[in-house]
Amino acid sequence: MNIEAPILNAVNEWLTPTFDKETQDAVKELMTTSPKELEESFYKNLEFGTGGMRGVMGVGNNRINKYTLGKNTQGLSDYLHEVFPNQPIKVVIAYDCRHNSNTLAKVVADVFSANGIQVYLFSDLRPTPELSFALKYLDCQCGIVLTASHNPPEYNGYKVYWEDGGQIVPPEDAAIIKVIESLNYDKIKFNANESLIKYIDTEIDKAFVKSSIENASFNTPAAAKENLQVVFTSLHGTSIKSIPDTLSQAGYTKVHIVPEQAIPNGDFPTVKSPNPEEPEALTMALALADKTNSDIVVGTDPDCDRLGVAVRNNEGKMILLNGNQTMILMTAFLLKQWKKAGKINGKQFVGSTIVSTPMMMELATSYGVECKVGLTGFKWIAKMIKDFPELQFIGGGEESFGFMVGDAVRDKDAVAATLLICEVAAQAKAAGSSVYKELLQLYVENGFYKEYLVSLTKKGIEGLEEINQMMINLRQNPLKEISGQRVIMVEDYQSSIALNLLTGEESIMDIPKSNVLIYYTEDGSKICARPSGTEPKIKFYISVNAELDSVEHFDEAESFLDKKIQNIIAGMQLN
């Protein structure tokens, strides 16, 4: 077998006594039986992306295992001692329902404790947003959650949170990665100091649910709550630990839980993908909604930070909303409630991201509130809260089915968001309206924006090269027109340059660098190209818009926008 020198060097390192016999035997097995898998496991170091580090579990430096996570944790421990010298350091660790999450979480706890760091470890699986909440509640400097969100069952991951409760951002992220990369595996301290590991559970749970209710409840009458029929599914994930209790304590009595999906299971046996962005994932919930004549369906991903929502349209049929639509509905509701309470005075903001619907800006402007737009990922919305302490954060989201209500949790939070969308639904129903009717009215008032995501999967080494080449082509040979519409502006977030193609004028964008390109056409369409930071995919986010003069003309306007989207897909050869 011909193995390239860098890969062979990495493989040989994993055959030294630094690694246990079980690991060495697994590496030897790959050498004998699966040379391709061996190459995939060792050709690079697993990297931090937009949502932390995610990867396939197995042996090798490009896999999730006790050594790669141990190295992360050792480097993080060294960094914590460096930036918080001569003071007690505390970290909190949570994990989800995935295979090996509990044992890997204990490895992480062991390494922290071996480095003299006080560890709070959840005694069982918990939602990711509860980790963010617990970090601030326990006054910790750092938090870790073991999760791979909605990735397939063979994946796991490692997300790092900082003392503000948000995920790490510059300059901490680069500094931490630098320390980790400089470490050798033989420097990992695996021998736990058990006296520094404290298990936590119900006290934090109660505080978290109480906080969620305080942040996401808005004077909805008890009768309106009791009149709302809700179907909920945890898709075999962690939300079963928090959402039913939160809805119950908030006064929602008619909540139907999909029983087949209520037990946490890292195999996710009833779905192809445990991702509420995928319509198929909510099939069982939609069936239960029709059986119970429910008004709304909510499904969450395995670590409970994303939510998918379905509501009844004007014909009474259940339809799935996309992430932009749920974000618009919840943001509009929050702005309306804040205005009603007299709390908007020019010192508030909502948050969004560059790949999300431009309608967020229209909506915020209509209430005299600023809409701050950051890079993809909720860590950037959390950073906005930290960077602008003089402003109040109302709420915010992104197109990938995530939302954050207030700043008690500094990450996307499906617990508070589930309660919030139920508040929207309950108040609408009590007023003789519906979530769907409220959405159409928002389109009339702010313009009808419609978004569509094209996601192309490119696995392995060849896939990564193909994705890189696609971005190079789009940069070096920028499109001059798309589907008959002139491109008037190209924003390159890697070079931080916005180029006006009509005037040739370049301007510098004051935003962190990222491998993202956005095209704007003369008819107001927006097309964003972005490789995923956590999956082997390149994504194209398409946004089109039109005026909607009345709800009665919605179908006609939607057909017009659907055709425009299909023309863009064909014009860019994305199908």
C-alpha positions in Angstrom: 0.0 0.0 0.0 1.4 3.4 -1.0 0.8 6.0 1.8 1.9 9.6 1.4 4.7 10.6 3.8 2.7 13.1 5.9 -0.1 10.6 6.4 2.4 7.8 7.2 4.1 10.0 9.8 0.7 10.6 11.5 -0.2 6.9 11.3 3.2 5.9 12.9 2.7 8.4 15.7 -0.6 6.7 16.6 1.3 3.3 16.8 3.5 4.6 19.6 3.0 3.8 23.4 1.4 7.3 23.8 -1.8 5.6 22.5 -3.5 2.7 24.2 -3.4 -0.8 22.7 -7.0 -0.7 21.6 -6.3 2.4 19.5 -3.1 1.0 18.1 -4.9 -2.3 17.1 -7.6 -0.3 15.4 -5.0 1.7 13.4 -3.3 -1.6 12.3 -6.7 -3.0 11.3 -7.3 0.0 9.0 -3.9 -0.4 7.5 -4.7 -4.0 6.6 -8.3 -3.8 5.6 -9.3 -0.2 4.8 -6.5 1.9 3.2 -8.9 4.5 2.0 -10.5 4.9 5.4 -7.0 5.1 6.9 -6.2 8.0 4.5 -9.4 9.8 5.4 -8.7 9.3 9.1 -5.2 10.8 9.0 -4.8 13.1 6.1 -5.5 16.3 8.2 -6.2 17.4 11.7 -9.9 17.8 12.5 -10.6 21.6 12.5 -12.9 24.0 14.3 -15.7 25.3 12.1 -18.6 27.6 12.5 -20.2 25.3 15.1 -17.1 24.0 16.8 -15.4 20.7 15.9 -17.5 17.9 14.3 -16.4 14.7 12.7 -16.8 11.0 12.3 -15.9 9.0 15.4 -12.9 6.6 15.0 -9.2 6.5 15.4 -6.9 9.2 13.8 -6.3 12.9 14.0 -9.2 13.6 11.5 -11.6 11.7 13.8 -13.5 12.3 17.0 -11.9 10.2 19.8 -10.5 10.4 23.3 -7.1 11.7 22.0 -8.3 14.4 19.6 -10.8 15.7 22.3 -8.1 15.2 25.0 -5.7 17.3 23.0 -8.4 20.0 22.6 -9.0 20.0 26.3 -5.4 20.0 27.3 -4.7 23.0 25.0 -7.8 24.7 26.4 -6.7 24.0 29.9 -3.3 25.6 29.2 -5.0 28.6 27.7 -7.4 29.1 30.6 -4.5 29.1 33.0 -2.7 31.6 30.8 -5.6 34.1 30.6 -7.0 33.6 34.1 -3.8 33.4 36.2 -3.8 33.0 39.9 -7.5 32.5 40.2 -9.9 29.5 40.5 -11.0 28.3 37.1 -14.4 26.6 36.6 -15.8 24.9 33.5 -19.2 23.2 32.8 -19.7 20.2 30.5 -22.9 18.9 28.8 -23.5 16.2 26.2 -26.2 15.0 24.0 -27.7 11.7 23.0 -25.1 10.6 20.5 -23.0 7.4 20.8 -20.1 7.8 23.2 -21.1 11.3 24.2 -21.2 10.4 27.9 -17.9 8.6 27.9 -16.2 11.4 25.8 -17.6 14.0 28.2 -16.0 12.1 31.1 -12.7 12.1 29.3 -13.0 15.9 28.8 -13.9 16.3 32.5 -10.9 14.1 33.5 -8.4 16.2 31.5 -9.7 19.5 32.9 -9.6 18.1 36.5 -6.1 16.8 35.9 -5.1 20.3 35.1 -6.5 21.6 38.4 -9.7 23.0 37.0 -13.1 22.7 38.8 -15.5 20.8 36.6 -19.3 20.8 36.7 -20.5 17.8 34.6 -24.2 17.2 33.9 -25.1 13.8 35.2 -27.1 13.0 32.0 -27.7 14.4 28.6 -29.0 18.0 28.4 -29.9 20.5 25.6 -27.1 22.6 24.3 -28.8 25.9 25.3 -28.9 24.7 28.9 -25.1 24.5 28.8 -24.9 28.2 27.7 -27.3 29.1 30.6 -25.4 27.0 33.1 -22.1 28.6 32.2 -23.3 32.0 33.4 -25.4 30.6 36.2 -22.4 28.9 37.7 -20.1 31.8 37.0 -17.7 29.6 34.9 -15.0 30.8 32.5 -15.6 28.1 29.9 -18.1 25.5 28.8 -18.0 22.5 26.6 -20.8 20.5 24.9 -20.3 17.2 23.2 -22.7 17.2 20.2 -22.8 16.9 16.5 -26.1 18.7 16.2 -28.1 17.1 13.4 -25.2 15.3 11.6 -25.6 11.5 10.9 -25.2 8.9 13.7 -21.5 8.2 13.1 -20.6 11.9 14.0 -19.9 13.6 17.3 -18.4 17.0 18.1 -17.0 19.5 20.6 -18.2 23.0 21.0 -16.4 25.6 23.2 -18.2 28.4 25.1 -16.6 31.4 26.8 -17.4 33.2 30.0 -20.2 35.4 28.4 -22.1 32.2 27.5 -21.4 32.4 23.8 -19.3 30.2 21.6 -15.6 31.2 21.2 -15.0 34.0 18.6 -11.9 36.1 17.7 -9.4 36.5 19.3 -10.0 33.6 21.7 -10.6 31.0 19.0 -7.4 31.6 17.1 -5.4 31.8 20.3 -6.9 28.5 21.6 -6.4 26.7 18.3 -2.7 27.9 18.2 -2.1 26.4 21.7 -3.9 23.1 20.7 -1.9 22.7 17.5 1.4 23.3 19.3 0.7 20.3 21.7 1.9 16.8 21.3 -0.4 14.0 22.2 1.9 12.8 25.0 1.3 16.0 26.9 -2.4 15.2 27.5 -3.1 14.7 31.2 -5.8 12.0 31.3 -5.5 11.0 35.0 -8.5 12.7 36.7 -8.6 14.5 40.0 -12.1 13.2 40.9 -12.4 15.7 43.8 -12.6 18.5 41.2 -15.5 16.9 39.3 -19.0 17.8 40.5 -22.1 16.3 39.0 -25.0 18.7 38.4 -28.7 18.2 37.4 -32.0 19.3 38.8 -31.0 22.7 40.3 -29.8 23.9 36.9 -32.8 22.4 35.2 -35.3 24.3 37.3 -33.4 27.6 36.9 -33.2 27.1 33.2 -36.9 26.3 32.7 -37.8 29.3 34.9 -35.5 31.6 32.9 -37.0 30.3 29.6 -40.5 31.0 30.7 -39.6 34.5 31.9 -37.9 35.4 28.6 -40.4 33.9 26.2 -43.8 34.5 27.8 -45.8 37.6 26.8 -49.1 37.9 28.8 -50.9 35.3 26.8 -54.2 34.6 28.5 -54.5 31.2 30.2 -57.6 30.4 28.1 -55.6 31.1 24.9 -52.8 28.7 26.0 -55.3 26.0 27.0 -57.0 26.3 23.6 -53.8 25.7 21.6 -53.2 22.2 20.4 -49.5 21.5 20.0 -47.6 18.5 18.7 -44.0 18.2 19.8 -41.2 15.8 18.8 -37.7 15.7 20.2 -36.5 13.5 17.2 -34.8 11.1 19.7 -32.8 14.0 21.2 -32.2 16.0 24.3 -35.1 18.5 24.2 -37.4 15.9 25.9 -35.5 16.9 29.0 -36.7 20.5 28.9 -39.4 21.4 26.4 -42.4 19.4 27.8 -41.7 20.9 31.3 -41.3 24.4 30.0 -44.6 24.3 28.0 -46.4 22.7 30.9 -45.2 25.2 33.5 -46.0 28.0 31.1 -49.6 26.9 30.9 -49.8 24.9 27.7 -51.9 21.9 28.6 -52.7 20.3 25.2 -49.2 19.1 24.1 -49.1 15.9 22.2 -45.6 14.3 22.2 -44.7 11.9 19.4 -44.1 8.7 21.5 -42.0 6.8 19.0 -39.4 9.7 19.0 -39.5 10.6 22.7 -36.7 8.3 23.8 -33.2 9.6 23.3 -31.4 7.4 20.8 -28.1 8.2 18.9 -29.2 5.9 16.0 -32.2 8.2 15.3 -34.1 5.1 14.2 -37.3 6.7 12.9 -35.7 9.3 10.6 -33.2 9.5 7.8 -31.8 12.6 9.3 -32.6 14.1 12.8 -32.7 17.6 11.2 -36.0 19.6 11.5 -34.8 21.5 8.4 -35.6 18.3 6.5 -39.4 17.8 5.8 -39.2 14.1 6.2 -38.0 14.4 9.8 -41.4 15.8 10.8 -43.5 13.1 9.0 -44.6 11.4 12.2 -45.4 14.7 14.0 -47.5 15.9 11.1 -49.5 12.6 11.1 -50.1 13.1 14.8 -51.2 16.7 14.2 -53.8 15.6 11.8 -55.0 12.9 14.1 -55.3 15.3 17.1 -56.4 18.3 14.9 -53.5 20.3 16.3 -52.7 23.9 15.4 -48.9 23.7 15.4 -46.1 21.2 15.2 -42.6 21.8 16.7 -39.7 19.5 16.2 -36.1 20.0 17.5 -32.7 18.6 16.5 -30.7 16.2 18.8 -29.0 18.9 20.8 -32.1 21.2 21.0 -30.8 24.3 19.4 -32.8 24.3 16.2 -36.5 24.0 15.7 -38.7 23.1 12.8 -42.3 24.5 12.8 -45.4 23.5 10.8 -48.7 25.3 10.9 -52.1 25.2 9.1 -52.6 27.2 6.0 -55.8 28.9 5.0 -57.2 25.6 3.7 -56.4 23.9 7.0 -53.5 21.9 5.7 -50.3 21.5 7.7 -47.3 23.2 5.9 -43.7 23.5 7.0 -42.2 26.9 7.6 -38.6 27.5 6.8 -36.1 29.0 9.1 -36.4 32.5 7.7 -40.2 32.4 8.1 -40.1 31.3 11.7 -37.4 34.0 12.4 -39.6 36.7 10.9 -42.7 35.6 12.8 -40.9 35.5 16.2 -39.0 38.7 15.6 -42.1 40.6 14.6 -44.0 39.2 17.6 -41.1 40.3 19.9 -41.0 43.8 18.4 -44.7 44.2 18.7 -44.7 43.1 22.4 -41.7 45.4 23.2 -43.5 48.3 21.5 -46.8 47.6 23.3 -44.8 47.6 26.6 -43.2 50.9 25.7 -39.7 49.4 25.9 -38.5 50.6 22.4 -36.5 53.8 22.7 -33.7 53.5 20.1 -31.4 51.6 22.3 -32.4 48.1 21.2 -31.4 45.8 18.4 -32.2 42.5 16.7 -29.6 40.2 15.2 -29.3 38.3 11.9 -26.7 36.8 9.6 -25.5 37.5 6.1 -27.1 34.3 4.7 -30.5 35.0 6.2 -33.5 36.9 4.8 -33.0 40.7 4.1 -36.6 41.0 5.4 -35.2 41.2 8.9 -33.8 44.6 8.2 -37.1 45.8 6.7 -39.0 44.5 9.8 -36.6 46.1 12.3 -36.6 49.5 10.4 -40.4 49.5 10.6 -40.1 49.5 14.4 -37.2 52.0 14.6 -34.9 49.2 15.8 -31.4 48.5 14.4 -30.8 45.1 12.8 -27.2 44.0 13.2 -26.0 41.5 10.6 -23.0 39.2 11.2 -21.4 36.1 9.8 -23.1 32.7 9.8 -23.4 31.2 13.2 -25.0 32.3 16.5 -21.6 32.9 18.0 -21.6 36.1 16.0 -25.0 37.2 17.3 -23.8 36.4 20.9 -20.7 38.6 20.1 -23.0 41.5 19.2 -24.5 41.4 22.7 -21.0 41.4 24.2 -19.7 44.2 21.9 -22.6 46.5 22.4 -23.4 46.4 26.2 -25.2 49.8 25.9 -27.9 48.2 23.7 -30.6 45.7 24.6 -30.9 42.6 22.6 -34.5 41.8 21.7 -34.0 38.6 19.8 -32.5 37.2 16.6 -32.0 34.3 14.3 -30.6 32.8 11.2 -32.1 30.8 8.3 -30.9 27.5 9.6 -33.9 27.1 11.9 -32.4 28.8 15.0 -33.6 31.6 17.2 -32.4 33.3 20.4 -34.8 35.2 22.7 -33.1 37.8 24.9 -29.7 37.2 26.3 -30.1 34.6 29.0 -28.8 32.0 26.6 -26.1 33.2 24.2 -26.7 30.6 21.5 -29.6 29.4 19.4 -32.2 28.0 21.8 -35.0 25.8 20.8 -36.4 25.7 24.3 -37.3 29.4 24.6 -38.1 29.5 20.9 -40.6 26.7 21.1 -42.4 28.5 23.9 -42.2 31.8 21.9 -43.7 30.3 18.7 -46.5 28.8 20.8 -47.2 32.3 22.3 -47.4 33.6 18.7 -49.8 30.8 17.8 -51.9 31.1 20.9 -52.4 34.8 20.7 -53.2 34.6 16.9 -55.8 31.9 17.4 -57.4 33.8 20.3 -57.7 36.9 18.0 -59.4 34.8 15.2 -56.2 34.7 13.1 -53.5 32.1 12.7 -49.7 31.9 12.4 -50.0 31.5 8.7 -52.3 34.6 8.3 -49.9 36.6 10.5 -47.0 35.6 8.1 -48.9 36.7 5.0 -49.8 40.0 6.7 -46.1 40.6 7.4 -45.4 40.1 3.7 -47.9 42.7 2.8 -46.5 45.2 5.3 -42.8 44.6 4.6 -42.4 43.1 1.2 -42.7 39.4 0.2 -39.2 37.8 0.6 -38.8 34.2 -0.3 -35.6 32.2 0.3 -34.4 28.9 -1.1 -31.3 26.8 -0.1 -29.3 24.6 -2.5 -27.0 22.3 -0.6 -24.5 20.2 -2.6 -22.7 17.4 -0.7 -19.1 16.7 -1.6 -17.5 14.1 0.7 -13.9 13.2 1.3 -10.6 14.6 0.1 -11.9 14.9 -3.5 -15.1 16.6 -2.3 -13.1 19.2 -0.4 -11.0 20.0 -3.4 -14.1 20.3 -5.6 -15.7 22.7 -3.1 -12.5 24.8 -3.0 -12.4 24.9 -6.8 -16.0 26.1 -7.0 -15.3 29.0 -4.7 -12.0 29.8 -6.7 -14.0 29.9 -9.9 -16.7 32.2 -8.5 -14.0 34.6 -7.2 -11.7 34.6 -10.2 -14.5 34.7 -12.8 -17.3 36.5 -11.1 -20.7 36.2 -12.8 -21.7 39.4 -14.7 -25.4 38.3 -14.9 -27.6 35.6 -13.4 -30.8 34.5 -15.1 -30.9 37.6 -17.3 -30.3 40.0 -14.4 -27.2 42.1 -14.2 -25.0 41.5 -11.1 -24.5 44.9 -9.6 -22.5 44.1 -6.4 -20.2 41.2 -5.3 -19.2 41.0 -1.6 -16.2 38.8 -0.9 -15.9 38.1 2.8 -12.6 36.4 2.4 -10.9 39.6 1.0 -13.3 41.9 2.9 -14.0 43.8 -0.4 -17.3 44.8 -1.8 -17.1 45.5 -5.6 -19.7 47.6 -7.4 -19.8 46.1 -10.9 -21.6 49.2 -12.3 -19.0 51.8 -11.2 -15.9 49.6 -10.5 -15.7 51.1 -7.0 -14.4 48.9 -4.2 -15.2 49.3 -0.5 -13.8 47.6 2.6 -16.3 45.6 4.7 -15.8 45.9 8.4 -16.6 42.3 9.3 -14.4 39.3 10.2 -13.0 37.3 7.2 -14.9 34.2 6.1 -15.1 32.1 3.0 -18.3 33.5 1.7 -19.3 35.3 -1.6 -22.6 37.2 -2.1 -23.9 38.3 -5.5 -26.6 41.0 -5.7 -28.6 41.5 -8.9 -30.4 44.6 -10.2 -33.9 43.2 -9.4 -33.0 42.9 -5.7 -32.1 39.2 -5.7 -29.3 37.9 -3.4 -27.3 34.7 -3.9 -24.8 33.7 -1.3 -22.2 30.9 -1.8 -20.7 29.4 1.3 -18.9 26.1 2.1 -20.3 24.6 5.3 -18.0 24.9 8.4 -19.2 21.6 9.9 -20.3 19.4 7.0 -18.9 18.3 3.6 -21.2 20.7 1.7 -21.2 23.9 -0.3 -24.4 25.9 0.2 -26.1 28.5 -2.1 -28.6 30.7 -0.3 -31.0 32.4 -2.7 -33.3 35.3 -1.7 -35.8 36.9 -4.0 -38.5 39.5 -3.3 -41.6 41.3 -4.7 -44.2 43.7 -3.5 -47.4 42.1 -2.2 -50.3 44.5 -2.3 -52.8 42.2 -0.6 -53.1 38.7 1.0 -55.5 37.7 -1.8 -52.6 38.0 -4.3 -50.2 35.8 -2.3 -50.4 32.7 -4.6 -49.8 34.7 -7.7 -46.8 36.5 -6.1 -45.4 33.2 -4.8 -45.5 31.6 -8.2 -43.6 34.6 -9.6 -40.9 34.2 -7.0 -40.7 30.4 -7.4 -40.1 30.9 -11.1 -37.4 33.5 -10.3 -35.7 31.0 -7.9 -35.7 28.2 -10.5 -34.3 30.5 -13.1 -31.4 31.4 -10.8 -30.7 27.7 -10.1 -30.7 27.0 -13.8 -28.6 30.0 -14.7 -25.9 29.1 -12.1 -26.1 25.4 -13.0 -26.9 24.3 -9.5 -29.4 21.6 -10.3 
